[in-house]
Amino acid sequence: MFLEIQQIKKHFGEGESRVDVLRGIDISIEKGEICVLLGPSGSGKSTLLNIIGGIETPDSGKITIHGETIGEMNEKNLTLYRRKHLGYIFQMYNLIPNLNIKENVEVGAYLSDNPLDVDDLLKTLGLYEHRHKLPNQLSGGQQQRTAIGRAVVKNPDILLCDEPTGALDYHTSKEILKLLEDVSRKYGNTVVMVTHNDALQNMADRVVKLRDGKIRKNFVNETKIPAAELEW
């Protein structure tokens, strides 16, 4: 198995203010899968994403990728793990305002030993003709495409997506979801996507539903449909 998440537990606060955010999470994800973590606010899905990304540390349990256990890494190796294996896509684009679109994508390329060809990726993203523009000259959807490009150009094993369409309108959201689907298919990235939008489970290979820090459902989607056909 490519990504193994075993008995992950996490709490915040102590005493009467203690909140158990994750209560023993077990998930196995195959390489190249699109996995959707679905649940309401407070279900623990973003915390789980941050633990997979090495941003937060679990109280117990372990996460293994390619046979490497994250919790056994020192800070230097953890930094290398993030650089080598992970690409992050957030709800807010977090682009560098004084760099043009191509330069924003190249920032990700500098972090990789084996980056994708920037111009080829920009063409895949539909951004090549906008490559010399600054972020504030683009629409929200184009800025999110740039953020995806910055993450994907590293050629990471896993794309971690935290509500990647949360700030976008319906039609732009579908474009971005189709783009993530296309990128995963073309470059072989595993996608782990956090959302509270039930419709997104229909494009996923694996669906994990969380509530109150526990997995309520974890299943392979046998009736997957293309992102372009999603409706909500």
N, C-alpha and C positions, 0 to 999 in steps of 0.2 A: 504494500500500500504506500502511496506517495506521501500523504499527509495524515498523521495519526494524532488525534487529540484524545487523551485518556484521563478520565476522572479529574477534570479541571475544576477547582474550587477557588472562589475569591470573595472576600468580604471587605467592606469599608466601615470605618468607625468602630467603636468599642462600647461595651456595656449596653445601656439602654438605647444608644444611638447606632448600635451595630446593625448593618444590613448585609445579608448574605446575597450577593449579586449572582454568583454562579454556584450551583450546588451539585457538582459531579457531572461534568459534560463529557460525553464520549461520542466522537465523530471520526469516521474514516473517509477520506476524499481521494479519488483517483486522479492521476495526472490528466490535465486537459478538461476536467469537469468544470461546469459552472454550478457552484453551490450557493443557494440563496438562504441566508439566515433571516428568518421572518419572525416578527413579533412586535408587540406594542412597546411604547416607551417604558423603560425600566425593566425590560425582560432580560437584560444582560447581554444582548447581541453585540453592542459596540464594545463592551468590556472584553468579550471573547475575541473580537477582531483585534483589539489592541494587544491582547496576550499572544495571539498568533504572530503579530508583528513585532514582538519583543519590546513593546512600548511599556507594558505593564507586566508585573510578575505575579503568577498565581500563588495562592497559599499552598496548594498541593496539586498533584497530578503532573503530567508531562505532555509536551508536544514534540513530535519527531517528524522531521522532513528529510527525505533521502537518507534515513537512518541516523541522522544527527539530532541529538536531543538539545533543545534550546536552553533548558534550565541548567545544563552542564557547561555552558559557554561562559568564559570570562567576558569582560566588557569589550575588549578588543575583538574577540571572535564574534560577539553579538553584533557589533557594528558591521563586521564583514558579512555576517549572515543577512542583515538588512540590505546591504549593498548588493550582494550576490543574488539573493533569492526573491526579494520583495519589491513590488511597486505599489505605491499608495495613490488612491484616487479618493478625494474628499468631496463633500457637498459644496464647499466653497473652493474656488479654483486655486487660490494661493499662488498665482503667477507673479513673476517679478516684473513690476510695472515699467521699468526703464529698459527692459530687454525686449527685442522683437520676438515674434512667434517662434522662428527657427532657433533663436538663441535660448529661449525658455526650454525648448525640447532638448537642445544640446547640453543643458545643465544636467539632465538625467544621463546623457551619454557619457559625460565625464566621470560618472560614478561606476561605470561598468568596464570590465576587462574585455567584454565581447558585445559591444553595443550593436543595435541594428543600424542600417543605413538611414541617416536622418531624412534625406530628400525622398527616399522611397516611402518611408513611414508617413511623411507629410502628405504625400500623394494618396496613400491609403486612407488617411484621415480627412481628405478633402481640404487640406490647409495650404497646399503648396503655393497657390496664387496669393495667399495672404501672409506668406512667410516673413515679409519685411515690415509688416504692420506691428504696432504696439498693442498690448492686450485691450486697452480702452477703446480701440478702434474696431473691436470685434463684438459680435453678439454673445450672449451668455452661453449659447450652445457651442459656438466656435471656441470660446475660452475653455469650456469643459473638454472639448476635443483636444485642445492644446495640453491640458492637464493630463489627459489620458496618454497623449504622445510622450510627455515627459516621463511618465511611469513605465510605458511599454518599451521605450527606446533602450532601457537598460537590459532588455531581453530577460526579464525576471521569470522565475518559475511560477510565482503566485502574484496575482493582482488582488490587492485588498481594497474593496470599494465600500465606503461608508456613505450610504444614501447619495449615490452619485448623481441622481436626477432630482434631488429634493428641492433645488432652487430653480428648476426649469419647468416650462409649460408642457402640456400634454404631448404635442407633436415633437417638440425638441427632445423631450424625455425618451420617446420611442426611437428617435434617431440615435441618441447616445447609447441606448440599450442594444440596438442593432450593431452599432460600432463595436461595443464590447464583445458581442457575440462573434462578429467578423474577425476581430483581433485575436480572440481566443482560438478560433479555428485556423487562422493563417499562421500564427506564431506559436501555438501550442501552450499558451499560458493557462494555468488553472485560475479560475476566478472565484473569489469568495466575496459575496455581496450582501451587505446589511441593508434591510429595507423594512418598512412597515406596510408597504403596498402589496396586498395579497395577489394582485394580478401578475407580479413578477415571478411567482413560483412556476408559472406556466412555461417560461422559457428556460428553466433550470434543469440540469441533469439530476441534481440532488436538492431536496428541500428539507430544511431543518427548522421546525417551529419551536420557538422558545416562549415560555411564560414563567415569571417568578423565578428565573435562574435555573429552570429545568427544561430538558427537551421533552416536548409533548408529542411531537411526531418527527420522524427521521426516515425519509423514504426516497427511492429512486423514482423519478418522474417518467412513467411509461408513455405518457401522452404529451410529450414536449412539443411546443409550437414555436415557430420563428418569432423573434422579438418584434418584427414588423407587423405581426398579426395580433399583438396584445391589445386588449381593450380594458379600460377601467373608467 
